[in-house]
Amino acid sequence: MARVSVNSLRKEFDTGNVVAVDDLSLEIEDGEFVTVVGPSGCGKTTTLRMLAGLERPTAGTIKIGDENVTDVHAKNRDVAMVFQNYALYPHKTVFENMEFGLRMSTDLNETERERRVVESAEMMDIEDLLEDKPDELSGGQKQRVALGRAIVREPDLFLFDEPLSNLDAKLRTSMRAEIQRLQNELEITAVYVTHDQHEAMTMGDRIVILDGGELQQQGRPTEVYENPVNEFVAGFIGSPSMNFVDVDVESTGSRLRLTGANGGFSFDLSPAYVNNSEVALDSSRYTLGIRPENVTLVDPGAADSITATIDVVEPVGSDNFLHLDVNSEFIARVDSDVYLEPGDRVSFTFDESNIHLFDHETGHNVFASKPDAPTVTS
């Protein structure tokens, strides 16, 4: 295990016409589990491949422990990687697959190699499969073999490249728990790449969000969820996604009124909230963000309420998602025992401490560091 330091990392393809990773700097502590998430093409897998030594950076440095490994070949880095497609040798048994890396890259004798493989197989609950070949295994068993093959190496750094993408939903859930258990038990320094924001939120000590090859935000999952620095992070993290409404800001006495740019939406910010925020709103057009779970249904005519028509009711077990006609993506998350139908008119509101205001031009969250604000008062 080791600390990982990435400084100003950049990776170009096609002689500089494509920049996959741009000026990325990260510090990963010894024993920390970091998840890297973002949409397709954001640079997360390229970053992982540079950590593994499978891609050479165009610029920047990578240190694992005290060693600068930027130009060190993959085979000479003390790193183990688990791939999305398992990457098992089809003609070798499970035992031979797990032992192969030890035999090729260490000077361990046969007895010691066998001991490590058996111990790892027992840890992964696949000791009864050691004589089987990959085509005799299920997807979950193959993934356990791939994990076991990485564990036997006892490396400084574990890298996971979307390792659960090929599994069904139920198996993904159990394997997520298994990987977390192993990480806690072995105190692994790990970097886990995924496109699934739910996976990233539930597994990592810290989450790193990329877009367009650039770092957008990093922090504890709850911090990123509750205080996104920009509109991209706010919309990418959370399911259902945060609601966004373009609003015009105008002064109404001691309050600020947010009015939907396309009409049908009006909400007042209290003087206490605006004063506590220590943020000066220096333009008239912003994008308001509010998460579906922070939208509350109220009686018609209630103070600071907004009225809308239900377009779609989406039952998802413990909750119902109400798609409202405020704009094309506005959703309220309510309990499953709230019985409503498309076409019903409802009134809703939200606590002003749960809103986010994003600069209409830059997407920056102008209240990104806002303190807790009081509840809206009439």
C-alpha positions as a printed NumPy array, in Angstrom:
array([[  0.   ,   0.   ,   0.   ],
       [  1.155,   3.532,  -0.679],
       [  0.21 ,   7.147,  -1.104],
       [ -0.412,   8.238,  -4.716],
       [  0.389,  11.717,  -5.986],
       [ -0.731,  12.921,  -9.417],
       [  0.524,  16.352, -10.472],
       [ -0.637,  18.327, -13.54 ],
       [ -1.305,  15.158, -15.516],
       [ -2.117,  15.601, -19.214],
       [ -2.73 ,  13.087, -21.986],
       [ -3.06 ,  13.971, -25.652],
       [ -3.958,  11.783, -28.614],
       [ -3.826,  12.406, -32.352],
       [ -0.769,  14.698, -32.017],
       [ -2.557,  16.979, -29.623],
       [ -5.888,  17.274, -31.414],
       [ -7.596,  15.255, -28.68 ],
       [ -6.948,  16.066, -25.008],
       [ -8.234,  13.162, -22.912],
       [ -6.925,  14.409, -19.542],
       [ -6.068,  18.036, -18.871],
       [ -4.041,  19.314, -15.889],
       [ -5.274,  16.712, -13.394],
       [ -3.827,  16.808,  -9.866],
       [ -4.834,  14.368,  -7.115],
       [ -3.514,  13.24 ,  -3.755],
       [ -4.657,   9.757,  -2.659],
       [ -3.819,   8.8  ,   0.89 ],
       [ -2.411,   5.44 ,   1.954],
       [ -5.334,   3.034,   2.393],
       [ -7.884,   5.407,   0.844],
       [-10.61 ,   4.188,  -1.546],
       [-11.168,   6.813,  -4.26 ],
       [-13.879,   6.5  ,  -6.898],
       [-13.497,   8.34 , -10.206],
       [-16.731,   9.018, -12.054],
       [-17.918,  10.911, -15.092],
       [-19.669,  10.477, -18.441],
       [-18.218,   8.515, -21.351],
       [-15.14 ,  10.229, -22.75 ],
       [-14.416,  12.253, -19.599],
       [-10.905,  10.799, -19.195],
       [-11.426,   8.473, -16.23 ],
       [-10.172,   5.262, -17.867],
       [ -7.256,   7.113, -19.493],
       [ -6.284,   8.367, -16.037],
       [ -6.423,   4.835, -14.658],
       [ -4.315,   3.498, -17.53 ],
       [ -1.671,   6.157, -16.862],
       [ -1.598,   5.128, -13.189],
       [ -1.122,   1.515, -14.307],
       [  1.611,   2.417, -16.796],
       [ -0.427,   1.321, -19.818],
       [ -0.471,   4.895, -21.179],
       [  2.394,   7.358, -20.98 ],
       [  1.426,  10.901, -19.914],
       [  2.026,  13.751, -22.326],
       [  2.9  ,  15.927, -19.334],
       [  2.793,  15.789, -15.561],
       [  4.055,  13.313, -12.966],
       [  2.808,  10.244, -11.074],
       [  4.298,   9.129,  -7.761],
       [  3.426,   5.888,  -5.96 ],
       [  4.87 ,   5.994,  -2.483],
       [  8.189,   7.825,  -2.726],
       [  8.92 ,   6.682,  -6.286],
       [  8.305,   8.768,  -9.384],
       [  6.816,   6.16 , -11.748],
       [  5.855,   8.506, -14.6  ],
       [  8.224,   6.775, -17.016],
       [  8.311,   3.351, -15.327],
       [  6.993,   0.446, -17.423],
       [  3.755,  -1.198, -16.261],
       [  5.468,  -4.493, -15.417],
       [  7.805,  -2.685, -13.035],
       [  5.061,  -0.887, -11.085],
       [  3.724,  -2.493,  -7.927],
       [  0.148,  -2.178,  -9.192],
       [ -2.689,  -4.672,  -9.753],
       [ -5.59 ,  -3.917, -12.087],
       [ -9.058,  -5.455, -12.353],
       [-10.634,  -5.022, -15.791],
       [-14.225,  -4.762, -16.961],
       [-13.945,  -7.849, -19.196],
       [-12.168, -10.035, -16.536],
       [ -9.172, -10.699, -18.868],
       [ -8.837, -14.37 , -17.849],
       [ -6.818, -16.872, -19.862],
       [ -9.46 , -19.275, -21.254],
       [ -7.067, -22.254, -21.509],
       [ -5.852, -21.978, -17.904],
       [ -7.602, -23.15 , -14.748],
       [ -8.695, -20.716, -12.056],
       [ -5.602, -21.668, -10.048],
       [ -3.318, -21.076, -13.022],
       [ -4.964, -17.724, -13.79 ],
       [ -4.479, -16.535, -10.232],
       [ -0.917, -17.854,  -9.992],
       [  0.282, -16.605, -13.384],
       [  1.208, -13.066, -12.304],
       [  3.128, -14.38 ,  -9.293],
       [  5.049, -16.836, -11.417],
       [  5.973, -14.211, -14.024],
       [  6.77 , -11.207, -11.825],
       [  8.035, -12.553,  -8.494],
       [ 10.72 , -14.943,  -7.252],
       [  8.317, -16.773,  -4.917],
       [  8.745, -20.541,  -4.885],
       [  5.95 , -22.913,  -5.874],
       [  4.852, -23.576,  -2.284],
       [  4.545, -19.877,  -1.463],
       [  2.671, -19.168,  -4.715],
       [  0.224, -21.957,  -3.957],
       [ -0.306, -20.665,  -0.416],
       [ -1.141, -17.18 ,  -1.643],
       [ -3.542, -18.455,  -4.314],
       [ -5.398, -20.725,  -1.895],
       [ -5.685, -17.974,   0.724],
       [ -7.017, -15.506,  -1.841],
       [ -9.442, -18.094,  -3.234],
       [-10.784, -18.726,   0.257],
       [-11.163, -14.99 ,   0.792],
       [-13.16 , -14.738,  -2.459],
       [-15.141, -17.923,  -1.703],
       [-13.954, -19.661,  -4.881],
       [-11.693, -22.342,  -3.379],
       [-13.922, -25.06 ,  -4.887],
       [-13.386, -23.619,  -8.393],
       [ -9.589, -23.729,  -8.578],
       [ -9.536, -26.613, -11.089],
       [-12.282, -25.139, -13.309],
       [-11.656, -23.109, -16.452],
       [-13.246, -19.695, -17.169],
       [-15.874, -21.031, -19.607],
       [-17.264, -23.157, -16.754],
       [-17.857, -20.111, -14.537],
       [-20.664, -17.604, -14.194],
       [-20.029, -13.874, -14.638],
       [-19.885, -13.341, -10.889],
       [-17.423, -16.194, -10.427],
       [-15.195, -14.816, -13.184],
       [-15.174, -11.44 , -11.477],
       [-14.195, -13.083,  -8.186],
       [-11.314, -14.832,  -9.946],
       [-10.169, -11.5  , -11.404],
       [-10.31 ,  -9.902,  -7.957],
       [ -8.47 , -12.852,  -6.407],
       [ -5.765, -12.634,  -9.07 ],
       [ -5.176,  -8.999,  -8.083],
       [ -5.182,  -9.752,  -4.344],
       [ -2.463, -12.44 ,  -4.548],
       [ -0.059,  -9.821,  -5.87 ],
       [ -0.276,  -7.846,  -2.6  ],
       [  0.539,  -4.652,  -4.531],
       [  0.918,  -1.069,  -3.343],
       [ -2.034,   0.086,  -5.442],
       [ -5.238,  -1.544,  -6.703],
       [ -6.927,  -0.174,  -9.823],
       [-10.491,  -1.071, -10.821],
       [-11.716,  -0.264, -14.34 ],
       [-15.535,  -0.53 , -14.24 ],
       [-15.231,  -4.113, -12.936],
       [-18.952,  -4.673, -12.339],
       [-20.407,  -3.316, -15.593],
       [-21.001,  -6.773, -17.09 ],
       [-22.948,  -8.098, -14.089],
       [-26.697,  -7.984, -13.506],
       [-28.119,  -5.488, -11.004],
       [-28.452,  -7.894,  -8.07 ],
       [-24.958,  -9.313,  -8.507],
       [-23.501,  -5.811,  -8.882],
       [-24.946,  -4.899,  -5.494],
       [-23.439,  -7.94 ,  -3.757],
       [-20.064,  -7.484,  -5.482],
       [-19.974,  -3.819,  -4.468],
       [-20.316,  -4.912,  -0.858],
       [-17.659,  -7.607,  -1.387],
       [-15.139,  -5.122,  -2.806],
       [-15.797,  -2.7  ,   0.055],
       [-15.321,  -5.511,   2.588],
       [-12.023,  -6.521,   1.004],
       [-10.815,  -2.927,   0.874],
       [-11.564,  -2.44 ,   4.562],
       [-10.033,  -5.785,   5.526],
       [ -6.844,  -5.394,   3.498],
       [ -6.57 ,  -1.598,   3.938],
       [ -6.057,  -1.302,   0.199],
       [ -5.078,   1.937,  -1.506],
       [ -7.539,   1.801,  -4.386],
       [ -8.73 ,   3.831,  -7.354],
       [-12.084,   2.679,  -8.719],
       [-13.335,   3.997, -12.073],
       [-17.031,   3.834, -12.896],
       [-19.645,   5.612, -15.009],
       [-22.297,   4.765, -12.407],
       [-22.682,   7.697, -10.003],
       [-24.633,   5.54 ,  -7.522],
       [-21.711,   3.096,  -7.415],
       [-19.259,   5.945,  -6.964],
       [-21.287,   7.514,  -4.147],
       [-21.76 ,   4.311,  -2.156],
       [-18.247,   2.86 ,  -2.421],
       [-15.673,   5.614,  -2.13 ],
       [-14.134,   7.384,   0.844],
       [-13.735,  10.22 ,  -1.638],
       [-15.301,  10.814,  -5.028],
       [-13.537,  12.477,  -7.974],
       [-15.724,  13.843, -10.781],
       [-14.31 ,  14.426, -14.272],
       [-15.792,  16.005, -17.364],
       [-14.067,  16.781, -20.629],
       [-10.78 ,  15.541, -19.18 ],
       [-10.869,  18.127, -16.391],
       [-11.39 ,  17.752, -12.654],
       [-14.754,  19.233, -11.695],
       [-14.89 ,  18.449,  -7.973],
       [-13.567,  16.049,  -5.374],
       [-14.599,  15.372,  -1.787],
       [-16.578,  13.075,   0.448],
       [-19.687,  11.789,  -1.36 ],
       [-22.08 ,  13.64 ,   0.969],
       [-20.153,  16.902,   0.524],
       [-20.286,  16.666,  -3.261],
       [-23.978,  15.756,  -3.186],
       [-24.988,  18.545,  -0.839],
       [-22.668,  21.262,  -2.115],
       [-21.884,  20.804,  -5.835],
       [-19.512,  23.431,  -7.184],
       [-21.191,  23.717, -10.572],
       [-24.246,  22.777, -12.597],
       [-22.548,  19.767, -14.208],
       [-21.751,  18.129, -10.858],
       [-25.207,  18.966,  -9.508],
       [-26.881,  17.297, -12.474],
       [-24.565,  14.304, -12.705],
       [-24.584,  13.309,  -9.03 ],
       [-27.938,  12.149,  -7.675],
       [-30.807,  10.063,  -9.003],
       [-33.205,  11.385, -10.139],
       [-31.091,  14.287, -11.297],
       [-31.374,  17.722,  -9.745],
       [-34.144,  19.909, -11.195],
       [-33.015,  23.036, -13.047],
       [-35.1  ,  26.107, -13.829],
       [-33.836,  29.26 , -15.539],
       [-34.841,  32.205, -13.348],
       [-34.689,  35.97 , -13.419],
       [-33.68 ,  37.606, -10.143],
       [-35.324,  40.856,  -9.111],
       [-35.46 ,  42.834,  -5.894],
       [-38.866,  43.02 ,  -4.162],
       [-38.384,  45.217,  -1.152],
       [-36.122,  43.384,   1.285],
       [-36.385,  40.071,  -0.593],
       [-35.098,  38.645,  -3.855],
       [-37.685,  37.091,  -6.139],
       [-36.774,  34.221,  -8.478],
       [-39.128,  34.165, -11.453],
       [-39.072,  31.434, -14.074],
       [-37.67 ,  32.766, -17.337],
       [-40.456,  30.943, -19.177],
       [-43.14 ,  31.853, -16.646],
       [-45.069,  29.601, -14.283],
       [-42.514,  29.786, -11.477],
       [-41.925,  32.292,  -8.698],
       [-40.072,  31.962,  -5.398],
       [-38.889,  34.533,  -2.86 ],
       [-35.572,  34.394,  -0.992],
       [-35.856,  35.826,   2.524],
       [-33.643,  38.735,   3.647],
       [-32.01 ,  36.484,   6.26 ],
       [-31.009,  33.957,   3.619],
       [-29.561,  36.531,   1.249],
       [-27.658,  38.289,   4.063],
       [-26.292,  35.021,   5.496],
       [-25.098,  33.81 ,   2.112],
       [-22.507,  36.59 ,   1.846],
       [-22.915,  36.383,  -1.921],
       [-23.785,  39.342,  -4.108],
       [-25.973,  38.382,  -7.053],
       [-24.456,  40.553,  -9.734],
       [-26.629,  39.646, -12.722],
       [-30.307,  39.058, -13.378],
       [-30.289,  35.565, -14.948],
       [-29.423,  32.383, -13.037],
       [-30.329,  28.705, -13.038],
       [-32.073,  27.468,  -9.903],
       [-31.375,  23.888,  -8.809],
       [-33.446,  21.84 ,  -6.37 ],
       [-33.259,  18.093,  -5.78 ],
       [-36.467,  16.052,  -6.24 ],
       [-36.408,  14.831,  -2.628],
       [-36.414,  18.451,  -1.408],
       [-39.652,  19.274,  -3.246],
       [-42.618,  19.154,  -0.839],
       [-46.302,  19.001,  -1.781],
       [-48.444,  21.522,   0.102],
       [-52.07 ,  22.617,   0.212],
       [-53.21 ,  24.871,  -2.646],
       [-52.637,  28.524,  -1.861],
       [-49.925,  27.898,   0.731],
       [-47.316,  30.638,   1.136],
       [-44.423,  30.517,  -1.366],
       [-46.033,  27.601,  -3.205],
       [-45.923,  26.886,  -6.941],
       [-48.722,  25.147,  -8.825],
       [-48.127,  22.704, -11.669],
       [-49.793,  19.866, -13.567],
       [-48.557,  16.268, -13.265],
       [-47.452,  14.913, -16.638],
       [-46.258,  11.463, -15.539],
       [-46.352,   9.422, -12.33 ],
       [-43.413,   7.023, -12.081],
       [-43.749,   4.426,  -9.262],
       [-40.365,   3.071,  -8.115],
       [-41.319,   1.005,  -5.077],
       [-40.846,   3.06 ,  -1.926],
       [-41.314,   6.357,  -3.803],
       [-43.272,   7.924,  -6.624],
       [-41.579,  10.331,  -9.016],
       [-43.954,  13.063, -10.161],
       [-42.959,  14.674, -13.463],
       [-44.346,  18.212, -13.401],
       [-44.905,  20.707, -16.194],
       [-42.675,  23.39 , -14.643],
       [-40.205,  22.473, -17.335],
       [-39.336,  19.28 , -19.207],
       [-37.225,  17.773, -16.387],
       [-38.828,  18.888, -13.125],
       [-39.464,  15.954, -10.763],
       [-40.875,  15.748,  -7.24 ],
       [-40.006,  12.662,  -5.188],
       [-42.865,  11.693,  -2.862],
       [-43.825,   8.683,  -0.753],
       [-45.438,   5.76 ,  -2.559],
       [-48.657,   6.217,  -0.561],
       [-49.253,   9.611,  -2.228],
       [-51.86 ,   8.696,  -4.833],
       [-51.919,  11.091,  -7.778],
       [-52.527,  10.737, -11.502],
       [-51.39 ,  12.503, -14.667],
       [-53.435,  15.649, -15.172],
       [-53.818,  16.378, -11.446],
       [-52.875,  19.87 , -10.308],
       [-50.579,  20.057,  -7.279],
       [-48.911,  22.794,  -5.263],
       [-45.36 ,  22.431,  -4.011],
       [-42.601,  24.361,  -2.31 ],
       [-39.126,  23.792,  -0.875],
       [-36.935,  25.094,   1.907],
       [-34.714,  27.871,   0.604],
       [-31.72 ,  26.285,   2.388],
       [-31.941,  23.424,  -0.152],
       [-31.744,  25.532,  -3.31 ],
       [-28.693,  26.149,  -5.469],
       [-28.185,  29.078,  -7.824],
       [-25.878,  28.576, -10.791],
       [-24.388,  31.344, -12.888],
       [-26.193,  31.232, -16.207],
       [-22.975,  31.728, -18.19 ],
       [-20.322,  29.752, -16.263],
       [-22.486,  27.175, -14.451],
       [-20.693,  27.98 , -11.162],
       [-22.733,  27.505,  -7.986],
       [-22.842,  30.997,  -6.506],
       [-23.922,  29.578,  -3.128],
       [-21.403,  26.709,  -3.194],
       [-20.083,  27.619,   0.241],
       [-23.306,  28.985,   1.645],
       [-23.972,  28.49 ,   5.367],
       [-27.176,  26.902,   6.606],
       [-29.999,  29.312,   5.987],
       [-33.237,  29.741,   7.89 ],
       [-36.502,  28.38 ,   6.611],
       [-38.557,  30.645,   4.359],
       [-40.895,  32.791,   6.38 ],
       [-44.028,  34.471,   5.18 ]])
